[in-house]
Amino acid sequence: MGKFHTLMSYARMGIRLGADWRSKWLLATMLARHKIMRALGLKDQRSYQAAVKVGDREHRLHFRAQDIFILNEIFVTNPYVPAWLADDPPQRILDLGAHIGLATLQFKTHWPEAAVYCFEPDPDNFRLLQLNTQGLAGVTLRQEAVGGQSGEAILYIRPTRHSASSLLPPGDRDAVEARPCRVRSLDEIITEIGVPDFCKFDVEGSEFEIFAQSRFAADIRCLVGEIKVTKRSLEDFLALFPRHEVRVRSIMPKMHIVYLWRR
């Protein structure tokens, strides 16, 4: 019954999100399509298009079947738009690990005047990020990773799960593609654009290195990010921000959404 309820939940998401009947059907059936393809051992690397309604705006969304999980996360639970910012909206946003731009669409819906700087090193993600944010004013895209130090590095890409691309080498290297990428430190970025008042991060294991080696991280007013670590490692990360208030939403024992803000 659990799998059936999940399929129905995703179907309802697709019906709500789609802006026309074709898009509603495509989105509502995408999880079932993805699971059937995987069960048959078939790879589906195609890009789909759907008209979606985010807030009061309609967008042409480009995505892969594997991205249906991220669509559900961003457009149903919407973890990256804290309610407490409604009265004091951010003006400069960093989106570290922008993926295909779903969080950026939410940012521009809730805070249309904000400048958003997106960093995404995965080439396939970046292609979709460009398509999904075209026409949005105040959005800057960089096909770069963010790390502790600026330079060059190897990006490990999982073709069947592009949301897990990481600078950290995985244990099963046969399942990934290794590609060179440009890395920027957080301080180099902030020196260029100024201190953001909001930072969203989903950087697949690099979060401690990024923020521990930054002189400016503690000056960011609000940070929201996903961290996949043990409780002890989570405590070490939170200790980097002694002046921030903290809220942690644990999704699984080693998967957390972290909220940090200064009043």
Backbone bond lengths (Angstrom), bond angles and torsions (degrees), N, CA, C in turn:
res aa  C-N    CA-C-N  psi(-1)  N-CA   C-N-CA  omega(-1)  CA-C   N-CA-C  phi
1 M - - - 1.469 - - 1.521 111.66 -
2 G 1.352 117.11 -29.98 1.451 119.37 -178.74 1.513 112.39 -61.77
3 K 1.341 117.06 -42.03 1.463 120.50 179.81 1.522 110.89 -66.70
4 F 1.327 116.79 -37.57 1.465 120.38 178.91 1.523 110.39 -63.90
5 H 1.336 116.51 -44.31 1.471 120.10 179.75 1.520 110.77 -64.26
6 T 1.345 117.35 -36.44 1.467 119.90 177.18 1.516 111.00 -63.90
7 L 1.333 116.39 -45.24 1.467 119.99 178.32 1.527 111.12 -60.42
8 M 1.317 116.96 -41.09 1.469 120.45 -179.66 1.523 110.92 -68.66
9 S 1.335 117.14 -37.01 1.461 121.00 178.29 1.523 110.65 -63.38
10 Y 1.328 116.25 -43.47 1.461 120.19 178.95 1.522 111.06 -68.69
11 A 1.321 116.96 -34.60 1.461 120.18 177.05 1.526 110.69 -64.03
12 R 1.320 116.54 -41.88 1.477 119.61 177.53 1.520 110.64 -64.12
13 M 1.345 116.45 -39.07 1.461 119.99 176.75 1.518 110.83 -59.11
14 G 1.329 116.62 -45.79 1.451 120.71 -179.14 1.516 112.53 -63.02
15 I 1.314 116.68 -39.53 1.468 120.62 179.72 1.523 110.52 -66.96
16 R 1.324 117.05 -39.59 1.468 120.15 179.00 1.527 111.36 -69.70
17 L 1.324 116.53 -39.66 1.454 120.72 -172.29 1.523 112.28 -79.55
18 G 1.322 118.23 -35.85 1.455 121.41 -176.66 1.526 111.74 -63.68
19 A 1.333 115.55 141.13 1.468 120.70 -177.87 1.525 112.29 -96.37
20 D 1.335 117.80 -10.43 1.464 120.89 175.27 1.531 107.17 -144.99
21 W 1.343 115.98 171.63 1.467 118.36 -172.74 1.518 112.58 -66.58
22 R 1.336 118.04 -36.93 1.459 119.51 177.26 1.524 110.81 -61.01
23 S 1.349 116.11 -45.41 1.460 120.72 -178.50 1.521 111.33 -67.28
24 K 1.322 117.05 -38.70 1.469 120.53 177.55 1.529 110.39 -59.66
25 W 1.343 115.91 -45.83 1.466 120.08 -179.50 1.529 111.03 -64.67
26 L 1.333 116.99 -45.38 1.463 120.83 -178.95 1.520 110.90 -59.77
27 L 1.328 116.87 -48.59 1.460 120.66 -178.06 1.526 111.67 -69.23
28 A 1.326 117.09 -38.75 1.463 121.11 -177.20 1.527 112.04 -66.72
29 T 1.324 117.60 -28.48 1.466 121.05 -177.55 1.525 113.18 -102.84
30 M 1.325 118.09 0.98 1.462 120.35 -172.68 1.529 112.83 -66.25
31 L 1.319 118.55 -39.54 1.467 119.20 179.93 1.526 110.14 -64.47
32 A 1.328 117.56 -43.85 1.462 120.49 178.36 1.520 110.23 -62.05
33 R 1.336 117.70 -42.41 1.456 121.93 178.13 1.528 110.58 -59.85
34 H 1.352 116.13 -44.70 1.463 121.36 -178.91 1.524 110.92 -62.41
35 K 1.317 117.05 -43.56 1.462 120.46 -178.21 1.533 111.70 -68.53
36 I 1.312 117.05 -37.68 1.468 120.31 178.45 1.524 110.34 -65.24
37 M 1.331 116.66 -43.61 1.464 120.18 179.00 1.526 110.72 -61.33
38 R 1.321 117.34 -42.49 1.468 120.59 179.49 1.520 111.04 -66.08
39 A 1.341 116.74 -40.21 1.462 120.25 -179.91 1.525 111.28 -63.91
40 L 1.330 116.83 -30.86 1.460 121.62 178.98 1.523 112.45 -86.51
41 G 1.343 116.85 -1.79 1.451 120.77 -179.28 1.511 113.57 73.69
42 L 1.328 116.80 23.22 1.464 122.01 -178.46 1.517 110.05 -101.20
43 K 1.319 116.21 142.78 1.457 121.18 178.08 1.523 109.62 -98.96
44 D 1.308 115.28 132.49 1.463 120.89 179.27 1.523 107.77 -118.97
45 Q 1.312 116.85 96.23 1.462 121.81 -179.34 1.536 111.55 -103.26
46 R 1.317 116.55 11.28 1.459 119.77 -179.06 1.521 111.25 -68.40
47 S 1.318 114.91 156.21 1.461 121.18 171.32 1.521 108.37 -100.67
48 Y 1.326 115.45 133.27 1.452 122.15 177.88 1.531 108.61 -106.34
49 Q 1.315 115.34 161.25 1.455 120.91 175.54 1.522 109.48 -128.20
50 A 1.320 115.28 139.22 1.461 120.57 176.68 1.522 108.90 -146.15
51 A 1.310 115.58 143.97 1.461 120.65 172.90 1.526 107.64 -84.99
52 V 1.329 116.64 122.31 1.464 120.70 -177.94 1.518 110.00 -123.37
53 K 1.309 115.59 152.73 1.448 121.43 177.05 1.516 108.62 -109.78
54 V 1.329 116.09 116.32 1.462 122.55 178.46 1.524 106.27 -117.46
55 G 1.323 115.98 112.51 1.464 118.58 -172.83 1.517 109.37 64.99
56 D 1.326 116.59 -130.22 1.469 120.24 179.65 1.525 111.91 -101.87
57 R 1.353 117.35 14.89 1.456 121.05 -178.63 1.527 110.89 -118.24
58 E 1.323 115.39 146.47 1.450 121.07 176.18 1.530 109.18 -103.22
59 H 1.320 116.19 136.84 1.464 121.83 -179.22 1.522 109.66 -127.98
60 R 1.320 116.06 150.17 1.451 121.79 170.51 1.521 107.14 -92.09
61 L 1.320 116.55 108.22 1.457 122.05 -173.87 1.523 110.75 -96.30
62 H 1.337 116.08 132.51 1.456 123.65 176.91 1.530 107.74 -111.08
63 F 1.322 117.01 127.98 1.462 119.73 -175.03 1.520 109.57 -157.40
64 R 1.360 115.24 165.53 1.454 122.96 173.83 1.526 108.51 -104.50
65 A 1.322 116.19 163.36 1.465 119.47 179.49 1.527 111.04 -57.28
66 Q 1.338 117.29 -39.17 1.464 121.06 -178.82 1.525 112.94 -64.13
67 D 1.349 117.17 -18.14 1.462 121.08 -178.02 1.519 113.07 -81.05
68 I 1.343 117.68 -3.10 1.461 119.48 -176.77 1.538 110.95 -61.38
69 F 1.331 116.74 -30.02 1.468 120.02 178.92 1.532 110.77 -67.91
70 I 1.342 117.08 -38.38 1.457 120.56 179.00 1.519 110.41 -72.07
71 L 1.333 117.66 -35.49 1.465 120.12 175.45 1.524 110.19 -58.84
72 N 1.323 116.05 -43.84 1.462 119.68 179.81 1.526 110.92 -64.41
73 E 1.327 116.29 -42.60 1.469 120.04 -179.83 1.527 111.77 -61.97
74 I 1.329 116.54 -47.52 1.460 120.36 -173.05 1.519 112.15 -77.63
75 F 1.320 117.67 -40.98 1.462 119.71 -172.60 1.522 114.02 -94.39
76 V 1.331 117.89 -12.02 1.468 120.07 176.67 1.523 110.19 -104.54
77 T 1.330 117.58 -58.25 1.472 119.46 -178.80 1.518 111.97 -83.21
78 N 1.352 118.04 -25.70 1.466 123.31 176.36 1.531 112.35 45.42
79 P 1.340 118.11 61.30 1.463 119.99 -172.95 1.524 114.90 -74.79
80 Y 1.330 118.11 -14.71 1.461 120.26 -170.24 1.524 114.33 -100.26
81 V 1.335 117.43 11.01 1.469 120.40 177.17 1.524 108.14 -124.26
82 P 1.345 117.32 83.79 1.469 120.30 -177.29 1.527 111.63 -63.53
83 A 1.324 115.84 138.07 1.457 121.11 -176.97 1.523 111.89 -63.13
84 W 1.347 117.38 -30.27 1.462 119.16 -174.96 1.531 113.29 -70.53
85 L 1.342 117.51 -9.85 1.462 119.43 177.76 1.526 112.75 -87.64
86 A 1.324 117.66 -0.71 1.461 120.47 -176.87 1.525 112.04 -60.45
87 D 1.338 117.29 -36.73 1.467 120.51 -177.40 1.525 113.14 -87.93
88 D 1.313 117.55 -10.39 1.465 121.63 -179.52 1.522 108.81 -143.48
89 P 1.324 117.39 69.44 1.466 120.89 -171.76 1.521 112.71 -65.44
90 P 1.326 116.99 145.79 1.473 120.69 178.94 1.518 111.11 -70.30
91 Q 1.318 115.54 151.15 1.459 121.59 178.19 1.522 112.10 -107.81
92 R 1.340 116.98 -23.15 1.469 121.22 -179.18 1.528 107.51 -134.59
93 I 1.339 116.22 118.17 1.468 122.42 -173.37 1.517 110.12 -119.95
94 L 1.324 116.26 135.18 1.462 122.61 170.78 1.523 108.17 -105.26
95 D 1.310 116.61 127.00 1.459 121.94 175.87 1.528 107.19 -113.59
96 L 1.332 116.13 97.33 1.462 122.35 -176.76 1.523 109.29 -94.04
97 G 1.309 116.21 112.87 1.455 121.25 -171.20 1.514 108.59 84.68
98 A 1.335 115.80 59.64 1.470 121.33 -171.82 1.520 112.90 -74.16
99 H 1.341 117.99 -13.00 1.460 123.09 178.69 1.531 109.01 56.23
100 I 1.333 119.39 -123.40 1.468 120.46 -178.07 1.527 112.12 -102.94
101 G 1.338 116.67 11.09 1.460 120.15 171.49 1.506 116.41 96.15
102 L 1.325 119.00 12.70 1.460 120.34 -176.84 1.525 111.98 -67.41
103 A 1.337 117.11 -42.99 1.465 119.49 178.01 1.527 110.51 -65.19
104 T 1.335 116.61 -37.04 1.466 119.80 178.50 1.521 111.20 -62.67
105 L 1.332 117.47 -37.98 1.472 120.04 175.36 1.525 110.79 -60.39
106 Q 1.323 116.45 -39.92 1.467 119.41 177.34 1.526 111.12 -66.48
107 F 1.332 116.86 -41.12 1.461 119.38 179.68 1.523 110.78 -60.21
108 K 1.332 117.14 -46.29 1.463 120.53 -177.11 1.522 111.72 -72.06
109 T 1.323 117.04 -21.40 1.466 120.25 175.01 1.524 110.74 -74.58
110 H 1.323 116.74 -45.19 1.463 120.95 -177.23 1.528 112.23 -82.48
111 W 1.340 116.70 -34.11 1.465 121.05 -176.50 1.530 109.24 -130.72
112 P 1.315 117.68 72.68 1.478 121.07 -171.73 1.519 114.25 -62.67
113 E 1.314 118.51 -22.61 1.465 120.46 -178.32 1.521 112.73 -87.05
114 A 1.312 117.81 -7.41 1.470 120.82 -176.10 1.525 111.34 -73.56
115 A 1.334 115.68 146.19 1.468 122.05 169.72 1.526 107.23 -89.67
116 V 1.331 116.69 129.02 1.461 121.66 -177.50 1.525 109.45 -117.45
117 Y 1.320 116.49 126.97 1.462 122.66 179.18 1.532 108.07 -110.80
118 C 1.330 116.11 113.47 1.461 121.84 -174.28 1.530 110.86 -103.86
119 F 1.321 115.91 131.77 1.466 121.86 176.92 1.526 108.46 -121.16
120 E 1.338 115.86 121.18 1.463 121.88 -178.60 1.525 109.27 -149.23
121 P 1.349 118.00 115.04 1.463 120.13 -175.14 1.526 115.27 -86.74
122 D 1.319 118.63 -24.17 1.460 121.78 -176.20 1.531 109.46 -67.61
123 P 1.339 119.21 120.13 1.471 120.95 -174.73 1.523 113.88 -58.98
124 D 1.341 117.56 -40.33 1.463 119.24 -178.58 1.522 110.70 -71.20
125 N 1.333 116.87 -40.91 1.463 119.83 173.88 1.525 110.77 -58.84
126 F 1.338 115.68 -44.25 1.465 120.07 -175.81 1.528 111.04 -64.12
127 R 1.325 117.32 -37.12 1.464 120.07 177.29 1.529 110.80 -59.58
128 L 1.327 116.53 -44.77 1.458 120.21 179.19 1.529 111.44 -71.48
129 L 1.339 116.25 -34.26 1.467 120.83 175.93 1.527 110.38 -59.23
130 Q 1.327 116.93 -43.29 1.463 120.64 178.39 1.524 111.06 -61.32
131 L 1.321 116.80 -44.66 1.461 120.81 -178.93 1.533 111.64 -65.76
132 N 1.338 116.08 -39.69 1.461 119.85 -174.66 1.522 113.91 -77.34
133 T 1.325 117.41 -18.62 1.469 119.55 -178.61 1.521 112.77 -110.15
134 Q 1.333 117.66 0.48 1.464 118.48 -179.31 1.530 109.24 -63.21
135 G 1.315 114.53 137.45 1.458 120.09 -178.22 1.513 114.27 89.34
136 L 1.327 118.02 -8.22 1.462 120.66 177.90 1.527 109.54 -86.95
137 A 1.312 116.52 121.84 1.461 120.41 179.65 1.525 110.61 -72.22
138 G 1.339 115.97 144.12 1.460 120.47 173.58 1.510 114.74 77.54
139 V 1.350 118.13 19.84 1.461 121.25 178.55 1.524 108.63 -113.23
140 T 1.339 116.28 124.43 1.462 122.66 179.36 1.518 108.84 -113.86
141 L 1.334 117.03 130.28 1.457 121.69 -176.97 1.513 111.01 -111.66
142 R 1.342 116.25 136.93 1.462 121.83 176.52 1.525 108.84 -132.03
143 Q 1.323 116.61 123.05 1.464 120.15 176.80 1.522 108.72 -84.54
144 E 1.319 114.87 71.73 1.462 122.94 -176.56 1.519 109.44 -143.72
145 A 1.318 115.40 149.51 1.458 120.81 170.79 1.523 108.76 -87.41
146 V 1.318 116.22 163.74 1.462 121.81 174.28 1.522 107.50 -117.38
147 G 1.331 115.93 130.72 1.463 120.68 -178.18 1.511 111.21 -142.06
148 G 1.311 116.11 -170.02 1.455 120.26 -179.45 1.518 112.31 -70.02
149 Q 1.331 117.05 -32.91 1.458 122.17 -178.50 1.521 109.49 -136.30
150 S 1.334 115.74 149.75 1.461 120.58 177.20 1.528 109.93 -75.92
151 G 1.323 115.61 148.36 1.457 120.24 178.55 1.509 111.01 154.89
152 E 1.327 115.63 -150.05 1.457 122.45 178.18 1.521 109.10 -114.84
153 A 1.331 115.61 149.07 1.464 120.05 -179.74 1.519 108.83 -152.47
154 I 1.319 115.58 176.96 1.460 122.14 175.65 1.528 108.19 -103.98
155 L 1.318 115.35 129.49 1.458 121.61 175.01 1.524 108.40 -100.87
156 Y 1.340 116.13 128.33 1.458 121.74 179.35 1.523 108.70 -99.19
157 I 1.325 116.26 116.07 1.457 123.19 -172.73 1.522 109.74 -110.21
158 R 1.329 116.02 131.10 1.462 120.99 173.36 1.529 107.94 -98.96
159 P 1.334 119.40 108.49 1.467 120.62 -176.42 1.520 113.99 -59.13
160 T 1.330 117.44 -28.37 1.459 119.79 179.94 1.523 112.52 -90.19
161 R 1.352 116.65 -1.56 1.468 119.95 -179.16 1.523 108.43 -156.96
162 H 1.327 115.44 76.51 1.459 120.19 -175.41 1.529 112.21 -67.21
163 S 1.306 118.79 -16.60 1.463 120.22 176.80 1.522 112.13 -69.58
164 A 1.353 117.63 -11.48 1.466 121.59 -177.89 1.524 112.84 -104.36
165 S 1.328 118.85 10.89 1.467 120.64 177.18 1.524 109.64 -57.35
166 S 1.336 117.01 137.17 1.470 119.95 -170.92 1.525 111.21 -151.11
167 L 1.331 114.47 153.72 1.462 120.57 171.89 1.524 111.78 -78.86
168 L 1.310 117.48 -12.90 1.461 121.50 -178.83 1.523 110.04 -89.19
169 P 1.323 118.80 128.61 1.466 120.01 179.70 1.522 111.14 -66.11
170 P 1.333 117.42 130.95 1.463 120.05 -180.00 1.517 111.57 -80.71
171 G 1.324 116.13 167.36 1.459 119.80 178.34 1.514 112.67 -71.27
172 D 1.344 117.07 -31.87 1.462 121.21 -178.49 1.519 109.58 -106.20
173 R 1.319 116.85 79.13 1.464 120.67 -174.27 1.521 113.10 -67.91
174 D 1.323 117.89 -17.00 1.460 119.24 178.46 1.524 111.31 -67.42
175 A 1.325 117.41 -20.73 1.465 121.28 -175.55 1.525 112.43 -92.43
176 V 1.330 117.68 3.77 1.460 119.96 -176.01 1.525 111.10 -126.65
177 E 1.335 113.96 161.83 1.457 121.57 171.17 1.526 107.72 -107.36
178 A 1.319 117.62 133.57 1.466 122.12 179.83 1.522 108.84 -102.23
179 R 1.336 116.15 123.14 1.455 120.54 -179.49 1.527 109.74 -134.04
180 P 1.331 117.62 142.70 1.469 119.58 176.11 1.514 110.62 -68.89
181 C 1.308 116.40 147.96 1.462 120.30 177.12 1.526 110.11 -148.96
182 R 1.293 115.23 159.06 1.463 123.16 176.34 1.525 108.68 -85.36
183 V 1.341 116.41 136.58 1.464 122.11 179.71 1.522 109.09 -119.15
184 R 1.311 116.30 134.62 1.467 122.12 174.55 1.521 109.52 -115.62
185 S 1.317 117.13 138.85 1.459 119.94 173.37 1.527 109.41 -77.97
186 L 1.316 116.11 155.67 1.457 120.17 179.26 1.519 110.55 -61.42
187 D 1.326 117.31 -39.03 1.464 119.51 -178.59 1.524 112.15 -67.75
188 E 1.333 117.69 -35.40 1.459 119.33 176.16 1.529 110.41 -63.69
189 I 1.328 116.23 -40.93 1.466 120.51 178.93 1.521 110.23 -64.32
190 I 1.333 116.98 -46.76 1.465 120.48 -176.90 1.522 110.77 -67.37
191 T 1.322 117.22 -36.00 1.467 119.83 176.15 1.527 110.42 -60.29
192 E 1.313 116.39 -34.41 1.470 121.24 -178.71 1.525 112.61 -78.11
193 I 1.340 117.97 -44.65 1.471 119.99 -171.22 1.525 113.90 -106.97
194 G 1.333 117.62 -12.25 1.454 121.34 -174.45 1.519 110.87 97.28
195 V 1.332 115.99 166.08 1.469 120.82 -178.56 1.528 109.47 -72.33
196 P 1.316 118.58 122.15 1.464 119.97 177.70 1.521 110.65 -73.38
197 D 1.324 116.44 154.95 1.465 117.27 172.99 1.520 111.76 -95.49
198 F 1.339 116.36 -3.80 1.464 120.44 176.99 1.526 108.43 -147.53
199 C 1.333 116.38 135.52 1.466 121.35 177.67 1.518 108.97 -134.86
200 K 1.326 115.56 120.91 1.463 121.64 172.09 1.520 107.28 -101.84
201 F 1.324 117.63 134.89 1.464 119.61 179.63 1.523 111.35 -136.92
202 D 1.314 114.26 138.13 1.465 123.14 173.50 1.516 104.96 -148.86
203 V 1.333 116.11 83.28 1.466 121.76 -165.29 1.524 113.23 -117.61
204 E 1.314 117.07 19.11 1.461 123.06 168.13 1.526 113.95 49.65
205 G 1.329 115.46 56.61 1.459 120.29 172.18 1.510 116.35 98.93
206 S 1.336 118.44 -8.01 1.464 120.75 -178.03 1.521 113.34 -95.57
207 E 1.331 117.76 2.69 1.462 119.79 -171.05 1.530 113.64 -61.92
208 F 1.339 118.23 -42.20 1.468 118.95 -178.25 1.522 110.35 -64.09
209 E 1.316 117.24 -46.12 1.460 121.09 -179.62 1.527 110.91 -61.47
210 I 1.313 117.37 -42.74 1.467 121.17 -178.19 1.516 111.16 -60.20
211 F 1.325 116.90 -50.74 1.461 120.32 -172.82 1.527 112.97 -84.69
212 A 1.339 118.02 -28.96 1.464 120.30 179.40 1.517 111.06 -67.94
213 Q 1.333 117.49 -29.63 1.459 120.52 -177.10 1.530 112.39 -97.28
214 S 1.312 117.08 13.51 1.461 120.54 -178.97 1.529 111.41 -105.02
215 R 1.324 116.03 135.41 1.471 121.25 174.65 1.511 111.74 -81.01
216 F 1.341 116.98 -20.38 1.459 121.19 -171.95 1.523 114.21 -105.47
217 A 1.335 118.37 -6.59 1.461 120.47 -174.40 1.527 112.16 -57.00
218 A 1.334 116.74 -40.44 1.461 120.13 -177.79 1.522 112.86 -67.99
219 D 1.350 117.52 -13.85 1.461 120.76 179.42 1.523 112.98 -86.33
220 I 1.336 117.01 -9.40 1.464 120.36 179.12 1.522 108.73 -74.03
221 R 1.327 115.96 127.39 1.471 119.75 -173.35 1.525 112.58 -66.25
222 C 1.322 117.77 -42.44 1.464 120.83 -175.84 1.518 109.74 -139.91
223 L 1.324 116.93 134.94 1.462 122.83 176.63 1.517 108.49 -131.54
224 V 1.318 115.71 138.65 1.462 121.88 175.99 1.521 107.25 -136.54
225 G 1.339 116.90 130.08 1.455 117.77 -179.06 1.505 113.21 -159.14
226 E 1.321 113.96 163.03 1.459 121.78 176.28 1.523 109.13 -100.03
227 I 1.326 116.38 130.54 1.460 122.13 -179.04 1.526 108.98 -129.83
228 K 1.319 115.68 130.59 1.473 120.91 177.59 1.522 107.47 -110.60
229 V 1.337 116.75 89.03 1.461 121.89 -176.40 1.527 110.15 -146.58
230 T 1.321 115.42 169.87 1.459 121.23 173.12 1.528 109.73 -72.92
231 K 1.318 116.20 168.12 1.466 120.89 179.15 1.528 110.91 -60.32
232 R 1.330 117.81 -40.49 1.461 121.01 -179.30 1.533 110.59 -65.08
233 S 1.312 117.58 -44.28 1.469 120.57 178.73 1.521 110.90 -66.12
234 L 1.324 117.44 -33.95 1.456 120.64 176.55 1.525 110.26 -63.74
235 E 1.334 116.91 -42.40 1.466 120.49 177.92 1.524 111.16 -62.44
236 D 1.324 117.32 -39.24 1.470 120.93 177.59 1.521 110.68 -62.97
237 F 1.316 116.58 -40.15 1.464 119.66 179.16 1.535 110.71 -66.50
238 L 1.299 117.85 -46.11 1.463 120.96 -178.38 1.525 111.58 -63.62
239 A 1.334 117.51 -28.83 1.466 121.31 179.21 1.526 112.19 -65.81
240 L 1.337 117.64 -15.38 1.463 120.85 176.60 1.528 112.02 -70.89
241 F 1.345 117.02 -12.71 1.462 121.04 -174.59 1.535 110.71 -126.70
242 P 1.338 117.19 65.39 1.474 119.50 -175.02 1.521 113.57 -66.91
243 R 1.344 118.97 -19.87 1.469 121.06 -178.61 1.528 112.82 -93.56
244 H 1.325 116.71 -0.09 1.459 120.39 -178.28 1.529 111.02 -100.80
245 E 1.323 115.28 146.16 1.450 119.75 167.91 1.523 107.84 -78.48
246 V 1.332 115.70 153.04 1.460 120.50 -170.16 1.522 110.79 -129.96
247 R 1.314 113.89 139.49 1.463 120.98 167.29 1.517 107.20 -137.68
248 V 1.333 116.64 134.63 1.466 121.43 -179.99 1.524 108.68 -123.69
249 R 1.327 115.65 128.45 1.462 121.04 173.37 1.520 107.70 -110.84
250 S 1.313 117.02 108.80 1.461 121.70 -177.70 1.525 109.72 -87.87
251 I 1.328 115.68 118.00 1.453 121.75 179.63 1.516 110.14 -85.89
252 M 1.339 115.44 -40.66 1.458 123.45 174.92 1.525 106.43 -141.29
253 P 1.342 118.69 170.01 1.472 119.51 -178.50 1.520 113.78 -54.14
254 K 1.336 118.35 -32.23 1.463 120.57 -179.59 1.526 112.08 -120.15
255 M 1.333 116.58 30.74 1.464 120.10 177.54 1.523 108.16 -144.17
256 H 1.345 115.52 120.35 1.460 120.62 -172.58 1.531 110.56 -136.93
257 I 1.326 115.35 147.44 1.462 121.82 166.64 1.517 106.47 -102.90
258 V 1.339 115.84 123.14 1.462 121.83 -175.33 1.520 109.32 -108.74
259 Y 1.340 115.77 132.96 1.468 122.68 176.56 1.534 108.34 -118.70
260 L 1.310 116.70 124.09 1.461 122.41 179.03 1.525 108.15 -128.52
261 W 1.317 116.91 130.67 1.476 118.98 179.18 1.516 111.37 -152.07
262 R 1.329 113.23 150.49 1.468 121.21 176.27 1.516 108.00 -112.20
263 R 1.326 115.35 133.80 1.460 119.25 -179.24 1.521 110.24 -89.35
